[in-house]
Amino acid sequence: MAAVLVAVKDLTWLTYDGLIKAVEELNIILDDLTKSEGNNFQLLFAVSSTDDSYLWKAFVRVTCCKNLPHFSYLLKFS
């Protein structure tokens, strides 16, 4: 229960720039993991909204794409 409260507290103080940095860090970790596992694909996460509004947290979307470098295209999951 304490871990959930910490996660909620972190979300309340999360800034848009903090979200961008967290997604970038996630992509780096996943890149290292897929290379070490020898997979022929890479998962990429991207933020597909802006911080134009005060309510950006209600409308933000994080998109996951599967990059298949041998075929030169992305599969998008939303």
PDB file of N, CA, C and O in Angstrom:
ATOM      1  N   MET A   1       0.830  -1.201   0.000  1.00  0.00           N
ATOM      2  CA  MET A   1       0.000   0.000   0.000  1.00  0.00           C
ATOM      3  C   MET A   1       0.868   1.256   0.000  1.00  0.00           C
ATOM      4  O   MET A   1       0.532   2.252  -0.641  1.00  0.00           O
ATOM      5  N   ALA A   2       1.973   1.202   0.714  1.00  0.00           N
ATOM      6  CA  ALA A   2       2.857   2.365   0.775  1.00  0.00           C
ATOM      7  C   ALA A   2       3.459   2.668  -0.582  1.00  0.00           C
ATOM      8  O   ALA A   2       3.657   3.833  -0.926  1.00  0.00           O
ATOM      9  N   ALA A   3       3.754   1.626  -1.366  1.00  0.00           N
ATOM     10  CA  ALA A   3       4.318   1.826  -2.703  1.00  0.00           C
ATOM     11  C   ALA A   3       3.314   2.521  -3.610  1.00  0.00           C
ATOM     12  O   ALA A   3       3.697   3.342  -4.444  1.00  0.00           O
ATOM     13  N   VAL A   4       2.046   2.206  -3.458  1.00  0.00           N
ATOM     14  CA  VAL A   4       1.000   2.854  -4.261  1.00  0.00           C
ATOM     15  C   VAL A   4       0.913   4.329  -3.908  1.00  0.00           C
ATOM     16  O   VAL A   4       0.770   5.170  -4.796  1.00  0.00           O
ATOM     17  N   LEU A   5       0.995   4.652  -2.633  1.00  0.00           N
ATOM     18  CA  LEU A   5       0.930   6.045  -2.203  1.00  0.00           C
ATOM     19  C   LEU A   5       2.131   6.836  -2.728  1.00  0.00           C
ATOM     20  O   LEU A   5       1.988   7.993  -3.124  1.00  0.00           O
ATOM     21  N   VAL A   6       3.302   6.219  -2.731  1.00  0.00           N
ATOM     22  CA  VAL A   6       4.490   6.879  -3.275  1.00  0.00           C
ATOM     23  C   VAL A   6       4.312   7.121  -4.765  1.00  0.00           C
ATOM     24  O   VAL A   6       4.671   8.191  -5.257  1.00  0.00           O
ATOM     25  N   ALA A   7       3.764   6.150  -5.499  1.00  0.00           N
ATOM     26  CA  ALA A   7       3.544   6.298  -6.937  1.00  0.00           C
ATOM     27  C   ALA A   7       2.547   7.422  -7.224  1.00  0.00           C
ATOM     28  O   ALA A   7       2.753   8.207  -8.149  1.00  0.00           O
ATOM     29  N   VAL A   8       1.487   7.505  -6.451  1.00  0.00           N
ATOM     30  CA  VAL A   8       0.499   8.577  -6.634  1.00  0.00           C
ATOM     31  C   VAL A   8       1.126   9.931  -6.323  1.00  0.00           C
ATOM     32  O   VAL A   8       0.883  10.906  -7.034  1.00  0.00           O
ATOM     33  N   LYS A   9       1.923   9.993  -5.277  1.00  0.00           N
ATOM     34  CA  LYS A   9       2.600  11.246  -4.927  1.00  0.00           C
ATOM     35  C   LYS A   9       3.536  11.670  -6.057  1.00  0.00           C
ATOM     36  O   LYS A   9       3.574  12.845  -6.422  1.00  0.00           O
ATOM     37  N   ASP A  10       4.293  10.716  -6.614  1.00  0.00           N
ATOM     38  CA  ASP A  10       5.189  11.029  -7.721  1.00  0.00           C
ATOM     39  C   ASP A  10       4.421  11.543  -8.931  1.00  0.00           C
ATOM     40  O   ASP A  10       4.879  12.461  -9.611  1.00  0.00           O
ATOM     41  N   LEU A  11       3.262  10.960  -9.204  1.00  0.00           N
ATOM     42  CA  LEU A  11       2.455  11.407 -10.346  1.00  0.00           C
ATOM     43  C   LEU A  11       1.910  12.813 -10.157  1.00  0.00           C
ATOM     44  O   LEU A  11       1.791  13.568 -11.121  1.00  0.00           O
ATOM     45  N   THR A  12       1.578  13.169  -8.926  1.00  0.00           N
ATOM     46  CA  THR A  12       1.031  14.506  -8.701  1.00  0.00           C
ATOM     47  C   THR A  12       2.079  15.585  -8.926  1.00  0.00           C
ATOM     48  O   THR A  12       1.739  16.704  -9.310  1.00  0.00           O
ATOM     49  N   TRP A  13       3.350  15.266  -8.692  1.00  0.00           N
ATOM     50  CA  TRP A  13       4.421  16.247  -8.868  1.00  0.00           C
ATOM     51  C   TRP A  13       5.137  16.117 -10.210  1.00  0.00           C
ATOM     52  O   TRP A  13       6.070  16.872 -10.482  1.00  0.00           O
ATOM     53  N   LEU A  14       4.722  15.182 -11.044  1.00  0.00           N
ATOM     54  CA  LEU A  14       5.360  14.959 -12.332  1.00  0.00           C
ATOM     55  C   LEU A  14       5.119  16.136 -13.266  1.00  0.00           C
ATOM     56  O   LEU A  14       3.985  16.582 -13.440  1.00  0.00           O
ATOM     57  N   THR A  15       6.184  16.630 -13.857  1.00  0.00           N
ATOM     58  CA  THR A  15       6.071  17.688 -14.858  1.00  0.00           C
ATOM     59  C   THR A  15       6.119  17.056 -16.244  1.00  0.00           C
ATOM     60  O   THR A  15       6.473  15.887 -16.396  1.00  0.00           O
ATOM     61  N   TYR A  16       5.758  17.844 -17.249  1.00  0.00           N
ATOM     62  CA  TYR A  16       5.804  17.340 -18.620  1.00  0.00           C
ATOM     63  C   TYR A  16       7.236  16.984 -18.999  1.00  0.00           C
ATOM     64  O   TYR A  16       7.476  15.946 -19.616  1.00  0.00           O
ATOM     65  N   ASP A  17       8.182  17.832 -18.635  1.00  0.00           N
ATOM     66  CA  ASP A  17       9.591  17.537 -18.924  1.00  0.00           C
ATOM     67  C   ASP A  17      10.050  16.277 -18.195  1.00  0.00           C
ATOM     68  O   ASP A  17      10.846  15.506 -18.733  1.00  0.00           O
ATOM     69  N   GLY A  18       9.560  16.063 -16.987  1.00  0.00           N
ATOM     70  CA  GLY A  18       9.881  14.848 -16.247  1.00  0.00           C
ATOM     71  C   GLY A  18       9.342  13.608 -16.936  1.00  0.00           C
ATOM     72  O   GLY A  18       9.993  12.563 -16.945  1.00  0.00           O
ATOM     73  N   LEU A  19       8.150  13.723 -17.515  1.00  0.00           N
ATOM     74  CA  LEU A  19       7.580  12.610 -18.266  1.00  0.00           C
ATOM     75  C   LEU A  19       8.422  12.299 -19.496  1.00  0.00           C
ATOM     76  O   LEU A  19       8.684  11.133 -19.791  1.00  0.00           O
ATOM     77  N   ILE A  20       8.843  13.327 -20.208  1.00  0.00           N
ATOM     78  CA  ILE A  20       9.682  13.137 -21.395  1.00  0.00           C
ATOM     79  C   ILE A  20      10.982  12.446 -21.008  1.00  0.00           C
ATOM     80  O   ILE A  20      11.421  11.522 -21.692  1.00  0.00           O
ATOM     81  N   LYS A  21      11.598  12.884 -19.921  1.00  0.00           N
ATOM     82  CA  LYS A  21      12.851  12.265 -19.464  1.00  0.00           C
ATOM     83  C   LYS A  21      12.630  10.811 -19.052  1.00  0.00           C
ATOM     84  O   LYS A  21      13.466   9.955 -19.340  1.00  0.00           O
ATOM     85  N   ALA A  22      11.519  10.526 -18.387  1.00  0.00           N
ATOM     86  CA  ALA A  22      11.226   9.150 -17.960  1.00  0.00           C
ATOM     87  C   ALA A  22      11.027   8.237 -19.167  1.00  0.00           C
ATOM     88  O   ALA A  22      11.481   7.092 -19.157  1.00  0.00           O
ATOM     89  N   VAL A  23      10.360   8.725 -20.194  1.00  0.00           N
ATOM     90  CA  VAL A  23      10.154   7.932 -21.417  1.00  0.00           C
ATOM     91  C   VAL A  23      11.488   7.715 -22.128  1.00  0.00           C
ATOM     92  O   VAL A  23      11.746   6.625 -22.639  1.00  0.00           O
ATOM     93  N   GLU A  24      12.334   8.738 -22.164  1.00  0.00           N
ATOM     94  CA  GLU A  24      13.661   8.575 -22.774  1.00  0.00           C
ATOM     95  C   GLU A  24      14.486   7.531 -22.019  1.00  0.00           C
ATOM     96  O   GLU A  24      15.147   6.697 -22.638  1.00  0.00           O
ATOM     97  N   GLU A  25      14.448   7.573 -20.688  1.00  0.00           N
ATOM     98  CA  GLU A  25      15.178   6.591 -19.887  1.00  0.00           C
ATOM     99  C   GLU A  25      14.631   5.178 -20.122  1.00  0.00           C
ATOM    100  O   GLU A  25      15.397   4.218 -20.204  1.00  0.00           O
ATOM    101  N   LEU A  26      13.311   5.060 -20.230  1.00  0.00           N
ATOM    102  CA  LEU A  26      12.689   3.770 -20.504  1.00  0.00           C
ATOM    103  C   LEU A  26      13.163   3.224 -21.848  1.00  0.00           C
ATOM    104  O   LEU A  26      13.463   2.036 -21.962  1.00  0.00           O
ATOM    105  N   ASN A  27      13.233   4.081 -22.865  1.00  0.00           N
ATOM    106  CA  ASN A  27      13.699   3.649 -24.177  1.00  0.00           C
ATOM    107  C   ASN A  27      15.152   3.183 -24.141  1.00  0.00           C
ATOM    108  O   ASN A  27      15.506   2.221 -24.823  1.00  0.00           O
ATOM    109  N   ILE A  28      15.986   3.841 -23.366  1.00  0.00           N
ATOM    110  CA  ILE A  28      17.391   3.431 -23.234  1.00  0.00           C
ATOM    111  C   ILE A  28      17.485   2.062 -22.559  1.00  0.00           C
ATOM    112  O   ILE A  28      18.240   1.197 -23.002  1.00  0.00           O
ATOM    113  N   ILE A  29      16.716   1.872 -21.491  1.00  0.00           N
ATOM    114  CA  ILE A  29      16.724   0.590 -20.779  1.00  0.00           C
ATOM    115  C   ILE A  29      16.233  -0.527 -21.693  1.00  0.00           C
ATOM    116  O   ILE A  29      16.837  -1.598 -21.746  1.00  0.00           O
ATOM    117  N   LEU A  30      15.147  -0.282 -22.410  1.00  0.00           N
ATOM    118  CA  LEU A  30      14.610  -1.303 -23.312  1.00  0.00           C
ATOM    119  C   LEU A  30      15.562  -1.603 -24.460  1.00  0.00           C
ATOM    120  O   LEU A  30      15.651  -2.747 -24.905  1.00  0.00           O
ATOM    121  N   ASP A  31      16.271  -0.595 -24.943  1.00  0.00           N
ATOM    122  CA  ASP A  31      17.246  -0.807 -26.008  1.00  0.00           C
ATOM    123  C   ASP A  31      18.365  -1.723 -25.531  1.00  0.00           C
ATOM    124  O   ASP A  31      18.753  -2.658 -26.232  1.00  0.00           O
ATOM    125  N   ASP A  32      18.883  -1.453 -24.334  1.00  0.00           N
ATOM    126  CA  ASP A  32      19.938  -2.298 -23.766  1.00  0.00           C
ATOM    127  C   ASP A  32      19.435  -3.724 -23.534  1.00  0.00           C
ATOM    128  O   ASP A  32      20.152  -4.691 -23.790  1.00  0.00           O
ATOM    129  N   LEU A  33      18.204  -3.846 -23.050  1.00  0.00           N
ATOM    130  CA  LEU A  33      17.642  -5.160 -22.762  1.00  0.00           C
ATOM    131  C   LEU A  33      17.438  -5.974 -24.040  1.00  0.00           C
ATOM    132  O   LEU A  33      17.792  -7.153 -24.079  1.00  0.00           O
ATOM    133  N   THR A  34      16.884  -5.374 -25.068  1.00  0.00           N
ATOM    134  CA  THR A  34      16.634  -6.119 -26.306  1.00  0.00           C
ATOM    135  C   THR A  34      17.936  -6.492 -26.996  1.00  0.00           C
ATOM    136  O   THR A  34      18.021  -7.550 -27.620  1.00  0.00           O
ATOM    137  N   LYS A  35      18.955  -5.639 -26.893  1.00  0.00           N
ATOM    138  CA  LYS A  35      20.261  -5.986 -27.475  1.00  0.00           C
ATOM    139  C   LYS A  35      20.888  -7.153 -26.721  1.00  0.00           C
ATOM    140  O   LYS A  35      21.458  -8.053 -27.338  1.00  0.00           O
ATOM    141  N   SER A  36      20.790  -7.148 -25.396  1.00  0.00           N
ATOM    142  CA  SER A  36      21.393  -8.228 -24.608  1.00  0.00           C
ATOM    143  C   SER A  36      20.650  -9.547 -24.805  1.00  0.00           C
ATOM    144  O   SER A  36      21.246 -10.618 -24.684  1.00  0.00           O
ATOM    145  N   GLU A  37      19.366  -9.478 -25.106  1.00  0.00           N
ATOM    146  CA  GLU A  37      18.577 -10.686 -25.327  1.00  0.00           C
ATOM    147  C   GLU A  37      18.709 -11.202 -26.764  1.00  0.00           C
ATOM    148  O   GLU A  37      18.292 -12.321 -27.063  1.00  0.00           O
ATOM    149  N   GLY A  38      19.289 -10.387 -27.650  1.00  0.00           N
ATOM    150  CA  GLY A  38      19.469 -10.803 -29.034  1.00  0.00           C
ATOM    151  C   GLY A  38      18.202 -10.744 -29.866  1.00  0.00           C
ATOM    152  O   GLY A  38      18.091 -11.442 -30.874  1.00  0.00           O
ATOM    153  N   ASN A  39      17.249  -9.924 -29.461  1.00  0.00           N
ATOM    154  CA  ASN A  39      16.001  -9.801 -30.224  1.00  0.00           C
ATOM    155  C   ASN A  39      16.221  -9.003 -31.500  1.00  0.00           C
ATOM    156  O   ASN A  39      17.114  -8.159 -31.567  1.00  0.00           O
ATOM    157  N   ASN A  40      15.413  -9.272 -32.498  1.00  0.00           N
ATOM    158  CA  ASN A  40      15.530  -8.554 -33.761  1.00  0.00           C
ATOM    159  C   ASN A  40      14.519  -7.416 -33.852  1.00  0.00           C
ATOM    160  O   ASN A  40      14.160  -6.990 -34.950  1.00  0.00           O
ATOM    161  N   PHE A  41      14.064  -6.929 -32.723  1.00  0.00           N
ATOM    162  CA  PHE A  41      13.143  -5.793 -32.699  1.00  0.00           C
ATOM    163  C   PHE A  41      13.473  -4.909 -31.508  1.00  0.00           C
ATOM    164  O   PHE A  41      14.252  -5.284 -30.631  1.00  0.00           O
ATOM    165  N   GLN A  42      12.865  -3.727 -31.494  1.00  0.00           N
ATOM    166  CA  GLN A  42      13.034  -2.797 -30.391  1.00  0.00           C
ATOM    167  C   GLN A  42      11.692  -2.167 -30.083  1.00  0.00           C
ATOM    168  O   GLN A  42      10.971  -1.764 -30.995  1.00  0.00           O
ATOM    169  N   LEU A  43      11.350  -2.078 -28.808  1.00  0.00           N
ATOM    170  CA  LEU A  43      10.160  -1.352 -28.399  1.00  0.00           C
ATOM    171  C   LEU A  43      10.536   0.096 -28.136  1.00  0.00           C
ATOM    172  O   LEU A  43      11.513   0.378 -27.443  1.00  0.00           O
ATOM    173  N   LEU A  44       9.761   1.000 -28.689  1.00  0.00           N
ATOM    174  CA  LEU A  44       9.986   2.429 -28.493  1.00  0.00           C
ATOM    175  C   LEU A  44       8.722   3.060 -27.934  1.00  0.00           C
ATOM    176  O   LEU A  44       7.617   2.787 -28.402  1.00  0.00           O
ATOM    177  N   PHE A  45       8.895   3.899 -26.939  1.00  0.00           N
ATOM    178  CA  PHE A  45       7.775   4.641 -26.373  1.00  0.00           C
ATOM    179  C   PHE A  45       7.930   6.104 -26.749  1.00  0.00           C
ATOM    180  O   PHE A  45       9.040   6.633 -26.783  1.00  0.00           O
ATOM    181  N   ALA A  46       6.800   6.757 -27.034  1.00  0.00           N
ATOM    182  CA  ALA A  46       6.808   8.168 -27.405  1.00  0.00           C
ATOM    183  C   ALA A  46       5.609   8.862 -26.779  1.00  0.00           C
ATOM    184  O   ALA A  46       4.534   8.277 -26.646  1.00  0.00           O
ATOM    185  N   VAL A  47       5.807  10.106 -26.401  1.00  0.00           N
ATOM    186  CA  VAL A  47       4.719  10.928 -25.878  1.00  0.00           C
ATOM    187  C   VAL A  47       4.064  11.615 -27.069  1.00  0.00           C
ATOM    188  O   VAL A  47       4.719  12.333 -27.824  1.00  0.00           O
ATOM    189  N   SER A  48       2.766  11.386 -27.228  1.00  0.00           N
ATOM    190  CA  SER A  48       2.084  11.894 -28.416  1.00  0.00           C
ATOM    191  C   SER A  48       1.093  13.016 -28.087  1.00  0.00           C
ATOM    192  O   SER A  48      -0.021  13.051 -28.608  1.00  0.00           O
ATOM    193  N   SER A  49       1.519  13.918 -27.224  1.00  0.00           N
ATOM    194  CA  SER A  49       0.717  15.102 -26.923  1.00  0.00           C
ATOM    195  C   SER A  49       1.657  16.194 -26.436  1.00  0.00           C
ATOM    196  O   SER A  49       2.855  15.964 -26.269  1.00  0.00           O
ATOM    197  N   THR A  50       1.114  17.372 -26.210  1.00  0.00           N
ATOM    198  CA  THR A  50       1.936  18.493 -25.773  1.00  0.00           C
ATOM    199  C   THR A  50       1.491  18.959 -24.392  1.00  0.00           C
ATOM    200  O   THR A  50       0.501  18.475 -23.843  1.00  0.00           O
ATOM    201  N   ASP A  51       2.235  19.898 -23.852  1.00  0.00           N
ATOM    202  CA  ASP A  51       1.899  20.451 -22.534  1.00  0.00           C
ATOM    203  C   ASP A  51       1.229  21.816 -22.669  1.00  0.00           C
ATOM    204  O   ASP A  51       1.425  22.688 -21.823  1.00  0.00           O
ATOM    205  N   ASP A  52       0.441  22.006 -23.722  1.00  0.00           N
ATOM    206  CA  ASP A  52      -0.206  23.291 -23.977  1.00  0.00           C
ATOM    207  C   ASP A  52      -1.245  23.648 -22.920  1.00  0.00           C
ATOM    208  O   ASP A  52      -1.502  24.826 -22.672  1.00  0.00           O
ATOM    209  N   SER A  53      -1.828  22.658 -22.310  1.00  0.00           N
ATOM    210  CA  SER A  53      -2.933  22.875 -21.397  1.00  0.00           C
ATOM    211  C   SER A  53      -2.517  22.639 -19.949  1.00  0.00           C
ATOM    212  O   SER A  53      -1.587  21.881 -19.675  1.00  0.00           O
ATOM    213  N   TYR A  54      -3.204  23.282 -19.047  1.00  0.00           N
ATOM    214  CA  TYR A  54      -3.009  23.054 -17.624  1.00  0.00           C
ATOM    215  C   TYR A  54      -3.377  21.616 -17.265  1.00  0.00           C
ATOM    216  O   TYR A  54      -2.837  21.052 -16.313  1.00  0.00           O
ATOM    217  N   LEU A  55      -4.292  21.029 -18.025  1.00  0.00           N
ATOM    218  CA  LEU A  55      -4.771  19.675 -17.774  1.00  0.00           C
ATOM    219  C   LEU A  55      -4.063  18.642 -18.654  1.00  0.00           C
ATOM    220  O   LEU A  55      -4.681  17.660 -19.065  1.00  0.00           O
ATOM    221  N   TRP A  56      -2.782  18.850 -18.947  1.00  0.00           N
ATOM    222  CA  TRP A  56      -2.074  17.964 -19.871  1.00  0.00           C
ATOM    223  C   TRP A  56      -2.052  16.525 -19.377  1.00  0.00           C
ATOM    224  O   TRP A  56      -2.029  15.599 -20.188  1.00  0.00           O
ATOM    225  N   LYS A  57      -2.060  16.318 -18.062  1.00  0.00           N
ATOM    226  CA  LYS A  57      -2.012  14.954 -17.522  1.00  0.00           C
ATOM    227  C   LYS A  57      -3.273  14.167 -17.864  1.00  0.00           C
ATOM    228  O   LYS A  57      -3.235  12.941 -17.962  1.00  0.00           O
ATOM    229  N   ALA A  58      -4.371  14.861 -18.044  1.00  0.00           N
ATOM    230  CA  ALA A  58      -5.622  14.181 -18.395  1.00  0.00           C
ATOM    231  C   ALA A  58      -5.651  13.762 -19.862  1.00  0.00           C
ATOM    232  O   ALA A  58      -6.390  12.848 -20.229  1.00  0.00           O
ATOM    233  N   PHE A  59      -4.860  14.417 -20.698  1.00  0.00           N
ATOM    234  CA  PHE A  59      -4.928  14.169 -22.130  1.00  0.00           C
ATOM    235  C   PHE A  59      -3.669  13.555 -22.727  1.00  0.00           C
ATOM    236  O   PHE A  59      -3.643  13.242 -23.917  1.00  0.00           O
ATOM    237  N   VAL A  60      -2.634  13.379 -21.929  1.00  0.00           N
ATOM    238  CA  VAL A  60      -1.368  12.865 -22.445  1.00  0.00           C
ATOM    239  C   VAL A  60      -1.528  11.410 -22.881  1.00  0.00           C
ATOM    240  O   VAL A  60      -2.256  10.637 -22.258  1.00  0.00           O
ATOM    241  N   ARG A  61      -0.839  11.055 -23.954  1.00  0.00           N
ATOM    242  CA  ARG A  61      -0.839   9.686 -24.467  1.00  0.00           C
ATOM    243  C   ARG A  61       0.602   9.244 -24.648  1.00  0.00           C
ATOM    244  O   ARG A  61       1.414   9.957 -25.237  1.00  0.00           O
ATOM    245  N   VAL A  62       0.909   8.065 -24.140  1.00  0.00           N
ATOM    246  CA  VAL A  62       2.211   7.464 -24.377  1.00  0.00           C
ATOM    247  C   VAL A  62       1.966   6.290 -25.313  1.00  0.00           C
ATOM    248  O   VAL A  62       1.208   5.371 -25.002  1.00  0.00           O
ATOM    249  N   THR A  63       2.624   6.343 -26.462  1.00  0.00           N
ATOM    250  CA  THR A  63       2.430   5.350 -27.506  1.00  0.00           C
ATOM    251  C   THR A  63       3.601   4.381 -27.514  1.00  0.00           C
ATOM    252  O   THR A  63       4.751   4.777 -27.322  1.00  0.00           O
ATOM    253  N   CYS A  64       3.299   3.115 -27.737  1.00  0.00           N
ATOM    254  CA  CYS A  64       4.332   2.085 -27.841  1.00  0.00           C
ATOM    255  C   CYS A  64       4.409   1.629 -29.297  1.00  0.00           C
ATOM    256  O   CYS A  64       3.392   1.325 -29.921  1.00  0.00           O
ATOM    257  N   CYS A  65       5.626   1.586 -29.821  1.00  0.00           N
ATOM    258  CA  CYS A  65       5.852   1.116 -31.189  1.00  0.00           C
ATOM    259  C   CYS A  65       6.877  -0.001 -31.166  1.00  0.00           C
ATOM    260  O   CYS A  65       7.817   0.019 -30.372  1.00  0.00           O
ATOM    261  N   LYS A  66       6.690  -0.966 -32.036  1.00  0.00           N
ATOM    262  CA  LYS A  66       7.649  -2.052 -32.185  1.00  0.00           C
ATOM    263  C   LYS A  66       8.438  -1.785 -33.458  1.00  0.00           C
ATOM    264  O   LYS A  66       7.883  -1.807 -34.557  1.00  0.00           O
ATOM    265  N   ASN A  67       9.722  -1.535 -33.307  1.00  0.00           N
ATOM    266  CA  ASN A  67      10.602  -1.221 -34.421  1.00  0.00           C
ATOM    267  C   ASN A  67      11.229  -2.512 -34.935  1.00  0.00           C
ATOM    268  O   ASN A  67      11.906  -3.226 -34.196  1.00  0.00           O
ATOM    269  N   LEU A  68      10.993  -2.796 -36.207  1.00  0.00           N
ATOM    270  CA  LEU A  68      11.595  -3.965 -36.848  1.00  0.00           C
ATOM    271  C   LEU A  68      12.630  -3.461 -37.846  1.00  0.00           C
ATOM    272  O   LEU A  68      12.299  -3.208 -39.005  1.00  0.00           O
ATOM    273  N   PRO A  69      13.885  -3.311 -37.410  1.00  0.00           N
ATOM    274  CA  PRO A  69      14.891  -2.666 -38.263  1.00  0.00           C
ATOM    275  C   PRO A  69      15.179  -3.422 -39.556  1.00  0.00           C
ATOM    276  O   PRO A  69      15.569  -2.805 -40.547  1.00  0.00           O
ATOM    277  N   HIS A  70      14.999  -4.732 -39.571  1.00  0.00           N
ATOM    278  CA  HIS A  70      15.275  -5.506 -40.783  1.00  0.00           C
ATOM    279  C   HIS A  70      14.233  -5.241 -41.868  1.00  0.00           C
ATOM    280  O   HIS A  70      14.499  -5.435 -43.054  1.00  0.00           O
ATOM    281  N   PHE A  71      13.045  -4.796 -41.452  1.00  0.00           N
ATOM    282  CA  PHE A  71      11.971  -4.538 -42.402  1.00  0.00           C
ATOM    283  C   PHE A  71      11.712  -3.053 -42.603  1.00  0.00           C
ATOM    284  O   PHE A  71      10.905  -2.683 -43.455  1.00  0.00           O
ATOM    285  N   SER A  72      12.380  -2.191 -41.834  1.00  0.00           N
ATOM    286  CA  SER A  72      12.301  -0.740 -41.941  1.00  0.00           C
ATOM    287  C   SER A  72      10.891  -0.190 -41.779  1.00  0.00           C
ATOM    288  O   SER A  72      10.472   0.671 -42.554  1.00  0.00           O
ATOM    289  N   TYR A  73      10.158  -0.672 -40.789  1.00  0.00           N
ATOM    290  CA  TYR A  73       8.870  -0.074 -40.482  1.00  0.00           C
ATOM    291  C   TYR A  73       8.559  -0.246 -39.010  1.00  0.00           C
ATOM    292  O   TYR A  73       9.200  -1.034 -38.314  1.00  0.00           O
ATOM    293  N   LEU A  74       7.565   0.503 -38.540  1.00  0.00           N
ATOM    294  CA  LEU A  74       7.153   0.464 -37.146  1.00  0.00           C
ATOM    295  C   LEU A  74       5.746  -0.102 -37.036  1.00  0.00           C
ATOM    296  O   LEU A  74       4.895   0.192 -37.875  1.00  0.00           O
ATOM    297  N   LEU A  75       5.492  -0.904 -36.016  1.00  0.00           N
ATOM    298  CA  LEU A  75       4.161  -1.331 -35.673  1.00  0.00           C
ATOM    299  C   LEU A  75       3.727  -0.509 -34.474  1.00  0.00           C
ATOM    300  O   LEU A  75       4.416  -0.499 -33.455  1.00  0.00           O
ATOM    301  N   LYS A  76       2.616   0.170 -34.572  1.00  0.00           N
ATOM    302  CA  LYS A  76       2.168   1.061 -33.510  1.00  0.00           C
ATOM    303  C   LYS A  76       1.066   0.398 -32.681  1.00  0.00           C
ATOM    304  O   LYS A  76       0.090  -0.121 -33.224  1.00  0.00           O
ATOM    305  N   PHE A  77       1.237   0.423 -31.369  1.00  0.00           N
ATOM    306  CA  PHE A  77       0.242  -0.078 -30.442  1.00  0.00           C
ATOM    307  C   PHE A  77      -0.250   1.108 -29.628  1.00  0.00           C
ATOM    308  O   PHE A  77       0.550   1.873 -29.089  1.00  0.00           O
ATOM    309  N   SER A  78      -1.556   1.261 -29.538  1.00  0.00           N
ATOM    310  CA  SER A  78      -2.078   2.376 -28.724  1.00  0.00           C
ATOM    311  C   SER A  78      -3.162   1.908 -27.802  1.00  0.00           C
ATOM    312  O   SER A  78      -3.716   2.704 -27.045  1.00  0.00           O
TER     313      SER A  78
END
